[in-house]
Amino acid sequence: MILGKVIGQVWGTKRSPNLGPEKLLLVSVQKDAARDDGYADTGSIVVALDNIGAKPGELVTVSWGSGARAVVDVPDNRDVLADAAITRIVDGTSFKE
């Protein structure tokens, strides 16, 4: 699982029927940094399936593999074409050493 910031959306004219109606969002991977908000871009961007309604600028968690497929609500999700999915919109974080 990673922490990321939604930076955009992927558009396409056709899609696989196994993908479903969910949006595909571009998520910039974040890391801890000595900044006011505590995070900085790593330069990595992932495409993640979104079925919770995340918007650009929001911090989100992204799960991978079978954890990503588990987010999609179908009885047998083995046919779901997703390696990454947004699992949570993050309202706040804290880290103490």
Backbone atoms as SQL, in Angstrom:
CREATE TABLE atoms (id INTEGER PRIMARY KEY, chain TEXT, resi INTEGER, resn TEXT, atom TEXT, x REAL, y REAL, z REAL);
INSERT INTO atoms VALUES
  (1, 'A', 1, 'MET', 'N', 0.856, -1.170, 0.000),
  (2, 'A', 1, 'MET', 'CA', 0.000, 0.000, 0.000),
  (3, 'A', 1, 'MET', 'C', 0.902, 1.233, 0.000),
  (4, 'A', 2, 'ILE', 'N', 0.481, 2.235, -0.758),
  (5, 'A', 2, 'ILE', 'CA', 1.236, 3.484, -0.809),
  (6, 'A', 2, 'ILE', 'C', 0.313, 4.652, -0.477),
  (7, 'A', 3, 'LEU', 'N', 0.936, 5.773, -0.151),
  (8, 'A', 3, 'LEU', 'CA', 0.220, 7.031, 0.027),
  (9, 'A', 3, 'LEU', 'C', 0.490, 7.860, -1.218),
  (10, 'A', 4, 'GLY', 'N', -0.567, 8.437, -1.789),
  (11, 'A', 4, 'GLY', 'CA', -0.397, 9.222, -3.002),
  (12, 'A', 4, 'GLY', 'C', -1.369, 10.378, -3.069),
  (13, 'A', 5, 'LYS', 'N', -1.134, 11.260, -4.037),
  (14, 'A', 5, 'LYS', 'CA', -2.010, 12.401, -4.269),
  (15, 'A', 5, 'LYS', 'C', -2.594, 12.279, -5.668),
  (16, 'A', 6, 'VAL', 'N', -3.917, 12.401, -5.772),
  (17, 'A', 6, 'VAL', 'CA', -4.584, 12.317, -7.070),
  (18, 'A', 6, 'VAL', 'C', -4.207, 13.556, -7.881),
  (19, 'A', 7, 'ILE', 'N', -3.696, 13.326, -9.108),
  (20, 'A', 7, 'ILE', 'CA', -3.268, 14.455, -9.938),
  (21, 'A', 7, 'ILE', 'C', -4.007, 14.521, -11.264),
  (22, 'A', 8, 'GLY', 'N', -4.835, 13.522, -11.569),
  (23, 'A', 8, 'GLY', 'CA', -5.549, 13.568, -12.844),
  (24, 'A', 8, 'GLY', 'C', -6.337, 12.307, -13.097),
  (25, 'A', 9, 'GLN', 'N', -6.879, 12.219, -14.302),
  (26, 'A', 9, 'GLN', 'CA', -7.710, 11.086, -14.683),
  (27, 'A', 9, 'GLN', 'C', -7.261, 10.567, -16.040),
  (28, 'A', 10, 'VAL', 'N', -7.411, 9.264, -16.262),
  (29, 'A', 10, 'VAL', 'CA', -7.102, 8.638, -17.541),
  (30, 'A', 10, 'VAL', 'C', -8.401, 8.513, -18.327),
  (31, 'A', 11, 'TRP', 'N', -8.356, 8.933, -19.583),
  (32, 'A', 11, 'TRP', 'CA', -9.525, 8.874, -20.459),
  (33, 'A', 11, 'TRP', 'C', -9.261, 7.901, -21.584),
  (34, 'A', 12, 'GLY', 'N', -10.313, 7.246, -22.069),
  (35, 'A', 12, 'GLY', 'CA', -10.180, 6.341, -23.203),
  (36, 'A', 12, 'GLY', 'C', -11.497, 6.211, -23.936),
  (37, 'A', 13, 'THR', 'N', -11.439, 5.907, -25.218),
  (38, 'A', 13, 'THR', 'CA', -12.666, 5.780, -25.994),
  (39, 'A', 13, 'THR', 'C', -13.294, 4.405, -25.850),
  (40, 'A', 14, 'LYS', 'N', -12.488, 3.391, -25.543),
  (41, 'A', 14, 'LYS', 'CA', -12.996, 2.036, -25.354),
  (42, 'A', 14, 'LYS', 'C', -12.346, 1.446, -24.113),
  (43, 'A', 15, 'ARG', 'N', -13.057, 0.511, -23.500),
  (44, 'A', 15, 'ARG', 'CA', -12.504, -0.166, -22.330),
  (45, 'A', 15, 'ARG', 'C', -12.941, -1.617, -22.326),
  (46, 'A', 16, 'SER', 'N', -12.184, -2.440, -21.624),
  (47, 'A', 16, 'SER', 'CA', -12.526, -3.852, -21.488),
  (48, 'A', 16, 'SER', 'C', -13.789, -3.992, -20.653),
  (49, 'A', 17, 'PRO', 'N', -14.678, -4.907, -21.019),
  (50, 'A', 17, 'PRO', 'CA', -15.885, -5.099, -20.219),
  (51, 'A', 17, 'PRO', 'C', -15.576, -5.594, -18.805),
  (52, 'A', 18, 'ASN', 'N', -14.412, -6.205, -18.603),
  (53, 'A', 18, 'ASN', 'CA', -14.032, -6.679, -17.268),
  (54, 'A', 18, 'ASN', 'C', -13.543, -5.558, -16.363),
  (55, 'A', 19, 'LEU', 'N', -13.332, -4.378, -16.908),
  (56, 'A', 19, 'LEU', 'CA', -12.847, -3.267, -16.094),
  (57, 'A', 19, 'LEU', 'C', -13.958, -2.641, -15.269),
  (58, 'A', 20, 'GLY', 'N', -15.168, -2.632, -15.774),
  (59, 'A', 20, 'GLY', 'CA', -16.286, -2.054, -15.031),
  (60, 'A', 20, 'GLY', 'C', -16.387, -0.557, -15.238),
  (61, 'A', 21, 'PRO', 'N', -17.317, 0.100, -14.530),
  (62, 'A', 21, 'PRO', 'CA', -17.573, 1.524, -14.756),
  (63, 'A', 21, 'PRO', 'C', -16.663, 2.474, -13.968),
  (64, 'A', 22, 'GLU', 'N', -15.757, 1.948, -13.165),
  (65, 'A', 22, 'GLU', 'CA', -14.933, 2.795, -12.315),
  (66, 'A', 22, 'GLU', 'C', -13.990, 3.693, -13.126),
  (67, 'A', 23, 'LYS', 'N', -13.666, 4.857, -12.536),
  (68, 'A', 23, 'LYS', 'CA', -12.707, 5.773, -13.151),
  (69, 'A', 23, 'LYS', 'C', -11.294, 5.242, -12.942),
  (70, 'A', 24, 'LEU', 'N', -10.387, 5.651, -13.814),
  (71, 'A', 24, 'LEU', 'CA', -8.965, 5.399, -13.643),
  (72, 'A', 24, 'LEU', 'C', -8.303, 6.740, -13.351),
  (73, 'A', 25, 'LEU', 'N', -7.629, 6.827, -12.209),
  (74, 'A', 25, 'LEU', 'CA', -7.004, 8.077, -11.796),
  (75, 'A', 25, 'LEU', 'C', -5.488, 7.975, -11.800),
  (76, 'A', 26, 'LEU', 'N', -4.839, 9.105, -12.080),
  (77, 'A', 26, 'LEU', 'CA', -3.387, 9.207, -11.962),
  (78, 'A', 26, 'LEU', 'C', -3.061, 9.616, -10.537),
  (79, 'A', 27, 'VAL', 'N', -2.172, 8.858, -9.891),
  (80, 'A', 27, 'VAL', 'CA', -1.815, 9.117, -8.499),
  (81, 'A', 27, 'VAL', 'C', -0.305, 9.295, -8.407),
  (82, 'A', 28, 'SER', 'N', 0.114, 10.427, -7.851),
  (83, 'A', 28, 'SER', 'CA', 1.530, 10.721, -7.643),
  (84, 'A', 28, 'SER', 'C', 1.937, 10.153, -6.283),
  (85, 'A', 29, 'VAL', 'N', 2.932, 9.259, -6.294),
  (86, 'A', 29, 'VAL', 'CA', 3.392, 8.614, -5.065),
  (87, 'A', 29, 'VAL', 'C', 4.062, 9.649, -4.168),
  (88, 'A', 30, 'GLN', 'N', 3.714, 9.629, -2.876),
  (89, 'A', 30, 'GLN', 'CA', 4.239, 10.594, -1.905),
  (90, 'A', 30, 'GLN', 'C', 5.215, 9.913, -0.955),
  (91, 'A', 31, 'LYS', 'N', 6.119, 10.693, -0.369),
  (92, 'A', 31, 'LYS', 'CA', 7.023, 10.183, 0.658),
  (93, 'A', 31, 'LYS', 'C', 7.123, 11.212, 1.769),
  (94, 'A', 32, 'ASP', 'N', 7.594, 10.789, 2.926),
  (95, 'A', 32, 'ASP', 'CA', 7.798, 11.716, 4.036),
  (96, 'A', 32, 'ASP', 'C', 8.861, 12.740, 3.653),
  (97, 'A', 33, 'ALA', 'N', 8.644, 13.974, 4.074),
  (98, 'A', 33, 'ALA', 'CA', 9.601, 15.036, 3.770),
  (99, 'A', 33, 'ALA', 'C', 9.510, 16.120, 4.837),
  (100, 'A', 34, 'ALA', 'N', 10.519, 16.928, 4.917),
  (101, 'A', 34, 'ALA', 'CA', 10.527, 18.033, 5.879),
  (102, 'A', 34, 'ALA', 'C', 9.821, 19.226, 5.260),
  (103, 'A', 35, 'ARG', 'N', 8.505, 19.105, 5.089),
  (104, 'A', 35, 'ARG', 'CA', 7.682, 20.177, 4.547),
  (105, 'A', 35, 'ARG', 'C', 6.529, 20.412, 5.496),
  (106, 'A', 36, 'ASP', 'N', 5.782, 21.491, 5.269),
  (107, 'A', 36, 'ASP', 'CA', 4.651, 21.803, 6.139),
  (108, 'A', 36, 'ASP', 'C', 3.607, 20.691, 6.143),
  (109, 'A', 37, 'ASP', 'N', 3.317, 20.134, 4.970),
  (110, 'A', 37, 'ASP', 'CA', 2.308, 19.079, 4.919),
  (111, 'A', 37, 'ASP', 'C', 2.904, 17.702, 5.182),
  (112, 'A', 38, 'GLY', 'N', 4.248, 17.621, 5.263),
  (113, 'A', 38, 'GLY', 'CA', 4.904, 16.364, 5.600),
  (114, 'A', 38, 'GLY', 'C', 5.142, 15.421, 4.440),
  (115, 'A', 39, 'TYR', 'N', 4.787, 15.801, 3.207),
  (116, 'A', 39, 'TYR', 'CA', 4.927, 14.903, 2.072),
  (117, 'A', 39, 'TYR', 'C', 5.528, 15.617, 0.876),
  (118, 'A', 40, 'ALA', 'N', 6.161, 14.840, 0.012),
  (119, 'A', 40, 'ALA', 'CA', 6.722, 15.355, -1.229),
  (120, 'A', 40, 'ALA', 'C', 6.549, 14.307, -2.310),
  (121, 'A', 41, 'ASP', 'N', 6.435, 14.746, -3.553),
  (122, 'A', 41, 'ASP', 'CA', 6.327, 13.817, -4.673),
  (123, 'A', 41, 'ASP', 'C', 7.628, 13.048, -4.849),
  (124, 'A', 42, 'THR', 'N', 7.512, 11.776, -5.195),
  (125, 'A', 42, 'THR', 'CA', 8.701, 10.972, -5.474),
  (126, 'A', 42, 'THR', 'C', 9.053, 11.009, -6.955),
  (127, 'A', 43, 'GLY', 'N', 8.125, 11.476, -7.785),
  (128, 'A', 43, 'GLY', 'CA', 8.324, 11.467, -9.226),
  (129, 'A', 43, 'GLY', 'C', 7.667, 10.266, -9.889),
  (130, 'A', 44, 'SER', 'N', 7.208, 9.305, -9.083),
  (131, 'A', 44, 'SER', 'CA', 6.529, 8.129, -9.624),
  (132, 'A', 44, 'SER', 'C', 5.029, 8.392, -9.719),
  (133, 'A', 45, 'ILE', 'N', 4.423, 7.909, -10.792),
  (134, 'A', 45, 'ILE', 'CA', 2.987, 8.057, -10.993),
  (135, 'A', 45, 'ILE', 'C', 2.412, 6.682, -11.294),
  (136, 'A', 46, 'VAL', 'N', 1.278, 6.373, -10.671),
  (137, 'A', 46, 'VAL', 'CA', 0.586, 5.113, -10.930),
  (138, 'A', 46, 'VAL', 'C', -0.828, 5.402, -11.419),
  (139, 'A', 47, 'VAL', 'N', -1.396, 4.456, -12.147),
  (140, 'A', 47, 'VAL', 'CA', -2.796, 4.516, -12.570),
  (141, 'A', 47, 'VAL', 'C', -3.558, 3.578, -11.653),
  (142, 'A', 48, 'ALA', 'N', -4.580, 4.105, -10.977),
  (143, 'A', 48, 'ALA', 'CA', -5.327, 3.311, -10.004),
  (144, 'A', 48, 'ALA', 'C', -6.826, 3.370, -10.288),
  (145, 'A', 49, 'LEU', 'N', -7.483, 2.251, -10.120),
  (146, 'A', 49, 'LEU', 'CA', -8.931, 2.153, -10.240),
  (147, 'A', 49, 'LEU', 'C', -9.573, 2.874, -9.060),
  (148, 'A', 50, 'ASP', 'N', -10.603, 3.671, -9.330),
  (149, 'A', 50, 'ASP', 'CA', -11.257, 4.439, -8.260),
  (150, 'A', 50, 'ASP', 'C', -12.751, 4.170, -8.257),
  (151, 'A', 51, 'ASN', 'N', -13.253, 3.584, -7.174),
  (152, 'A', 51, 'ASN', 'CA', -14.693, 3.420, -7.046),
  (153, 'A', 51, 'ASN', 'C', -15.222, 4.092, -5.783),
  (154, 'A', 52, 'ILE', 'N', -14.409, 5.010, -5.199),
  (155, 'A', 52, 'ILE', 'CA', -14.869, 5.732, -4.002),
  (156, 'A', 52, 'ILE', 'C', -15.024, 7.231, -4.239),
  (157, 'A', 53, 'GLY', 'N', -14.693, 7.716, -5.418),
  (158, 'A', 53, 'GLY', 'CA', -14.928, 9.115, -5.745),
  (159, 'A', 53, 'GLY', 'C', -13.847, 10.087, -5.324),
  (160, 'A', 54, 'ALA', 'N', -12.576, 9.683, -5.408),
  (161, 'A', 54, 'ALA', 'CA', -11.480, 10.586, -5.075),
  (162, 'A', 54, 'ALA', 'C', -11.384, 11.708, -6.108),
  (163, 'A', 55, 'LYS', 'N', -10.948, 12.876, -5.644),
  (164, 'A', 55, 'LYS', 'CA', -10.845, 14.056, -6.513),
  (165, 'A', 55, 'LYS', 'C', -9.390, 14.534, -6.583),
  (166, 'A', 56, 'PRO', 'N', -9.034, 15.289, -7.637),
  (167, 'A', 56, 'PRO', 'CA', -7.673, 15.810, -7.741),
  (168, 'A', 56, 'PRO', 'C', -7.287, 16.618, -6.503),
  (169, 'A', 57, 'GLY', 'N', -6.049, 16.393, -6.037),
  (170, 'A', 57, 'GLY', 'CA', -5.528, 17.089, -4.863),
  (171, 'A', 57, 'GLY', 'C', -5.708, 16.322, -3.568),
  (172, 'A', 58, 'GLU', 'N', -6.540, 15.286, -3.558),
  (173, 'A', 58, 'GLU', 'CA', -6.768, 14.532, -2.327),
  (174, 'A', 58, 'GLU', 'C', -5.678, 13.493, -2.104),
  (175, 'A', 59, 'LEU', 'N', -5.301, 13.299, -0.828),
  (176, 'A', 59, 'LEU', 'CA', -4.399, 12.220, -0.454),
  (177, 'A', 59, 'LEU', 'C', -5.207, 10.935, -0.391),
  (178, 'A', 60, 'VAL', 'N', -4.645, 9.850, -0.934),
  (179, 'A', 60, 'VAL', 'CA', -5.331, 8.570, -0.959),
  (180, 'A', 60, 'VAL', 'C', -4.341, 7.456, -0.648),
  (181, 'A', 61, 'THR', 'N', -4.861, 6.296, -0.257),
  (182, 'A', 61, 'THR', 'CA', -4.028, 5.099, -0.180),
  (183, 'A', 61, 'THR', 'C', -4.350, 4.244, -1.389),
  (184, 'A', 62, 'VAL', 'N', -3.323, 3.583, -1.906),
  (185, 'A', 62, 'VAL', 'CA', -3.477, 2.726, -3.078),
  (186, 'A', 62, 'VAL', 'C', -2.983, 1.335, -2.710),
  (187, 'A', 63, 'SER', 'N', -3.819, 0.323, -2.971),
  (188, 'A', 63, 'SER', 'CA', -3.448, -1.073, -2.739),
  (189, 'A', 63, 'SER', 'C', -3.093, -1.727, -4.067),
  (190, 'A', 64, 'TRP', 'N', -2.319, -2.817, -3.984),
  (191, 'A', 64, 'TRP', 'CA', -1.810, -3.494, -5.174),
  (192, 'A', 64, 'TRP', 'C', -2.297, -4.931, -5.247),
  (193, 'A', 65, 'GLY', 'N', -2.283, -5.504, -6.431),
  (194, 'A', 65, 'GLY', 'CA', -2.545, -6.925, -6.653),
  (195, 'A', 65, 'GLY', 'C', -3.924, -7.366, -6.197),
  (196, 'A', 66, 'SER', 'N', -3.971, -8.485, -5.459),
  (197, 'A', 66, 'SER', 'CA', -5.262, -9.017, -5.028),
  (198, 'A', 66, 'SER', 'C', -5.963, -8.062, -4.080),
  (199, 'A', 67, 'GLY', 'N', -5.215, -7.244, -3.347),
  (200, 'A', 67, 'GLY', 'CA', -5.823, -6.215, -2.499),
  (201, 'A', 67, 'GLY', 'C', -6.565, -5.180, -3.324),
  (202, 'A', 68, 'ALA', 'N', -6.064, -4.887, -4.508),
  (203, 'A', 68, 'ALA', 'CA', -6.748, -3.946, -5.402),
  (204, 'A', 68, 'ALA', 'C', -8.024, -4.562, -5.956),
  (205, 'A', 69, 'ARG', 'N', -7.950, -5.813, -6.335),
  (206, 'A', 69, 'ARG', 'CA', -9.149, -6.479, -6.863),
  (207, 'A', 69, 'ARG', 'C', -10.216, -6.638, -5.789),
  (208, 'A', 70, 'ALA', 'N', -9.827, -6.775, -4.530),
  (209, 'A', 70, 'ALA', 'CA', -10.789, -6.941, -3.439),
  (210, 'A', 70, 'ALA', 'C', -11.641, -5.694, -3.232),
  (211, 'A', 71, 'VAL', 'N', -11.177, -4.538, -3.707),
  (212, 'A', 71, 'VAL', 'CA', -11.929, -3.294, -3.574),
  (213, 'A', 71, 'VAL', 'C', -13.166, -3.312, -4.469),
  (214, 'A', 72, 'VAL', 'N', -13.068, -4.003, -5.594),
  (215, 'A', 72, 'VAL', 'CA', -14.174, -4.065, -6.539),
  (216, 'A', 72, 'VAL', 'C', -15.197, -5.075, -6.021),
  (217, 'A', 73, 'ASP', 'N', -16.458, -4.641, -5.940),
  (218, 'A', 73, 'ASP', 'CA', -17.512, -5.448, -5.328),
  (219, 'A', 73, 'ASP', 'C', -18.157, -6.394, -6.337),
  (220, 'A', 74, 'VAL', 'N', -17.459, -7.495, -6.608),
  (221, 'A', 74, 'VAL', 'CA', -18.034, -8.562, -7.427),
  (222, 'A', 74, 'VAL', 'C', -17.752, -9.879, -6.714),
  (223, 'A', 75, 'PRO', 'N', -18.631, -10.865, -6.857),
  (224, 'A', 75, 'PRO', 'CA', -18.430, -12.127, -6.128),
  (225, 'A', 75, 'PRO', 'C', -17.109, -12.817, -6.469),
  (226, 'A', 76, 'ASP', 'N', -16.786, -12.904, -7.756),
  (227, 'A', 76, 'ASP', 'CA', -15.524, -13.522, -8.153),
  (228, 'A', 76, 'ASP', 'C', -14.718, -12.473, -8.904),
  (229, 'A', 77, 'ASN', 'N', -13.731, -11.889, -8.235),
  (230, 'A', 77, 'ASN', 'CA', -13.015, -10.756, -8.819),
  (231, 'A', 77, 'ASN', 'C', -11.748, -11.161, -9.564),
  (232, 'A', 78, 'ARG', 'N', -11.581, -12.419, -9.896),
  (233, 'A', 78, 'ARG', 'CA', -10.367, -12.854, -10.601),
  (234, 'A', 78, 'ARG', 'C', -10.279, -12.293, -12.017),
  (235, 'A', 79, 'ASP', 'N', -11.423, -11.911, -12.605),
  (236, 'A', 79, 'ASP', 'CA', -11.432, -11.364, -13.959),
  (237, 'A', 79, 'ASP', 'C', -11.282, -9.846, -13.986),
  (238, 'A', 80, 'VAL', 'N', -11.190, -9.213, -12.828),
  (239, 'A', 80, 'VAL', 'CA', -11.054, -7.758, -12.773),
  (240, 'A', 80, 'VAL', 'C', -9.655, -7.369, -13.226),
  (241, 'A', 81, 'LEU', 'N', -9.580, -6.439, -14.178),
  (242, 'A', 81, 'LEU', 'CA', -8.295, -6.009, -14.718),
  (243, 'A', 81, 'LEU', 'C', -7.773, -4.804, -13.943),
  (244, 'A', 82, 'ALA', 'N', -7.214, -5.054, -12.767),
  (245, 'A', 82, 'ALA', 'CA', -6.681, -3.950, -11.959),
  (246, 'A', 82, 'ALA', 'C', -5.491, -4.431, -11.146),
  (247, 'A', 83, 'ASP', 'N', -4.384, -3.721, -11.249),
  (248, 'A', 83, 'ASP', 'CA', -3.218, -3.991, -10.415),
  (249, 'A', 83, 'ASP', 'C', -3.155, -3.029, -9.247),
  (250, 'A', 84, 'ALA', 'N', -3.832, -1.878, -9.359),
  (251, 'A', 84, 'ALA', 'CA', -3.813, -0.866, -8.300),
  (252, 'A', 84, 'ALA', 'C', -5.209, -0.277, -8.161),
  (253, 'A', 85, 'ALA', 'N', -5.623, -0.036, -6.917),
  (254, 'A', 85, 'ALA', 'CA', -6.933, 0.556, -6.661),
  (255, 'A', 85, 'ALA', 'C', -6.859, 1.476, -5.450),
  (256, 'A', 86, 'ILE', 'N', -7.601, 2.569, -5.527),
  (257, 'A', 86, 'ILE', 'CA', -7.678, 3.499, -4.399),
  (258, 'A', 86, 'ILE', 'C', -8.576, 2.876, -3.342),
  (259, 'A', 87, 'THR', 'N', -8.056, 2.785, -2.125),
  (260, 'A', 87, 'THR', 'CA', -8.780, 2.117, -1.049),
  (261, 'A', 87, 'THR', 'C', -9.296, 3.071, 0.015),
  (262, 'A', 88, 'ARG', 'N', -8.777, 4.288, 0.063),
  (263, 'A', 88, 'ARG', 'CA', -9.163, 5.219, 1.133),
  (264, 'A', 88, 'ARG', 'C', -8.794, 6.640, 0.744),
  (265, 'A', 89, 'ILE', 'N', -9.657, 7.594, 1.094),
  (266, 'A', 89, 'ILE', 'CA', -9.312, 9.006, 1.006),
  (267, 'A', 89, 'ILE', 'C', -8.807, 9.406, 2.388),
  (268, 'A', 90, 'VAL', 'N', -7.603, 9.953, 2.460),
  (269, 'A', 90, 'VAL', 'CA', -6.939, 10.236, 3.730),
  (270, 'A', 90, 'VAL', 'C', -7.313, 11.639, 4.208),
  (271, 'A', 91, 'ASP', 'N', -7.895, 11.728, 5.392),
  (272, 'A', 91, 'ASP', 'CA', -8.243, 13.024, 5.981),
  (273, 'A', 91, 'ASP', 'C', -7.091, 13.624, 6.780),
  (274, 'A', 92, 'GLY', 'N', -6.232, 12.782, 7.322),
  (275, 'A', 92, 'GLY', 'CA', -5.106, 13.277, 8.107),
  (276, 'A', 92, 'GLY', 'C', -4.172, 12.144, 8.446),
  (277, 'A', 93, 'THR', 'N', -2.944, 12.492, 8.784),
  (278, 'A', 93, 'THR', 'CA', -1.950, 11.501, 9.190),
  (279, 'A', 93, 'THR', 'C', -1.151, 12.055, 10.357),
  (280, 'A', 94, 'SER', 'N', -0.529, 11.165, 11.086),
  (281, 'A', 94, 'SER', 'CA', 0.406, 11.590, 12.134),
  (282, 'A', 94, 'SER', 'C', 1.516, 10.557, 12.240),
  (283, 'A', 95, 'PHE', 'N', 2.698, 11.041, 12.532),
  (284, 'A', 95, 'PHE', 'CA', 3.849, 10.162, 12.693),
  (285, 'A', 95, 'PHE', 'C', 4.705, 10.712, 13.819),
  (286, 'A', 96, 'LYS', 'N', 4.961, 9.877, 14.790),
  (287, 'A', 96, 'LYS', 'CA', 5.785, 10.286, 15.915),
  (288, 'A', 96, 'LYS', 'C', 6.909, 9.294, 16.084),
  (289, 'A', 97, 'GLU', 'N', 8.114, 9.819, 16.283),
  (290, 'A', 97, 'GLU', 'CA', 9.273, 8.935, 16.466),
  (291, 'A', 97, 'GLU', 'C', 9.368, 8.477, 17.883);
